[in-house]
Amino acid sequence: MGIISAEILLSNPRNRVLHPVIVRALADTGALHLCIPEHIAIQQELEELYRREVTTADGGKHLCAYVGPVEVTMKTEVASRVLWYWAMRFY
């Protein structure tokens, strides 16, 4: 099937003064959460909601902060959609 990626816009809906960040995202049809790098969470001033231990594909265990909310805007040729996620980031 191949790897699917898209350019998305990430922003903090609680603080519209901050400029949104444009990133290239990898689509994972089996994912339940959006995973973003720590520097984006800091830049967008996303609030830490709680922490959980997660296991990554290499078997490593990491304590991760779940942050949010983050607004994800996906631009397509057909239409623009806004999706809401409670995002997590790795430390």
C-alpha positions as CSV (number, residue, x, y, z in Angstrom):
1,M,0.0,0.0,0.0
2,G,2.9,2.4,0.7
3,I,3.6,5.3,3.1
4,I,1.1,8.1,3.1
5,S,2.0,11.5,4.4
6,A,0.4,14.9,4.3
7,E,1.2,18.5,5.1
8,I,-0.9,19.7,8.1
9,L,-1.2,22.8,10.1
10,L,-1.0,22.5,13.9
11,S,-2.3,25.3,16.2
12,N,-3.4,25.9,19.7
13,P,-7.1,26.7,19.7
14,R,-6.8,28.3,23.2
15,N,-4.2,30.8,22.1
16,R,-4.9,32.2,18.6
17,V,-2.0,34.7,19.1
18,L,0.6,32.0,18.4
19,H,1.4,31.3,14.7
20,P,0.4,27.8,13.5
21,V,3.1,25.4,12.5
22,I,3.1,23.6,9.2
23,V,4.5,20.0,9.4
24,R,4.7,17.0,7.2
25,A,2.8,14.2,9.0
26,L,2.9,10.4,8.4
27,A,-0.6,8.8,8.3
28,D,-1.0,5.7,10.5
29,T,-4.4,4.1,10.1
30,G,-4.0,2.1,13.3
31,A,-3.1,5.1,15.5
32,L,-5.4,6.3,18.3
33,H,-3.5,9.5,19.1
34,L,-1.5,12.1,17.3
35,C,2.2,12.1,18.3
36,I,4.1,15.4,18.0
37,P,7.6,16.3,18.8
38,E,8.2,18.1,22.1
39,H,9.5,21.3,20.5
40,I,6.1,21.7,18.7
41,A,4.2,21.2,21.9
42,I,6.4,23.8,23.6
43,Q,6.1,26.3,20.7
44,Q,2.3,26.0,20.6
45,E,2.2,26.2,24.5
46,L,0.0,23.1,24.7
47,E,-1.1,22.2,28.2
48,E,0.1,18.9,29.8
49,L,-3.0,16.9,30.8
50,Y,-1.4,13.8,32.2
51,R,1.5,11.4,31.8
52,R,1.4,7.7,30.7
53,E,4.0,5.0,30.0
54,V,4.0,4.0,26.4
55,T,5.8,1.2,24.5
56,T,7.4,2.1,21.2
57,A,7.9,-0.1,18.2
58,D,11.4,-1.0,19.3
59,G,10.1,-2.3,22.6
60,G,11.4,0.7,24.6
61,K,9.2,2.2,27.4
62,H,8.9,5.9,27.7
63,L,7.0,8.2,30.1
64,C,5.1,10.6,27.8
65,A,3.1,13.7,28.4
66,Y,-0.4,13.9,26.8
67,V,-0.9,17.5,25.8
68,G,-3.7,19.5,24.2
69,P,-5.9,20.4,22.8
70,V,-4.2,20.9,19.4
71,E,-6.1,21.9,16.3
72,V,-5.1,19.9,13.1
73,T,-6.1,21.5,9.8
74,M,-5.6,19.2,6.8
75,K,-5.6,21.0,3.4
76,T,-6.7,18.9,0.4
77,E,-7.6,19.9,-3.1
78,V,-11.2,18.9,-2.4
79,A,-11.9,20.5,1.0
80,S,-10.3,21.6,4.3
81,R,-11.2,19.6,7.4
82,V,-10.5,20.5,11.1
83,L,-9.8,17.5,13.4
84,W,-9.4,17.6,17.1
85,Y,-6.9,15.4,18.9
86,W,-5.5,15.0,22.4
87,A,-1.9,14.7,21.4
88,M,1.0,13.1,23.0
89,R,4.7,13.9,22.8
90,F,7.8,11.9,23.7
91,Y,10.4,13.1,26.2
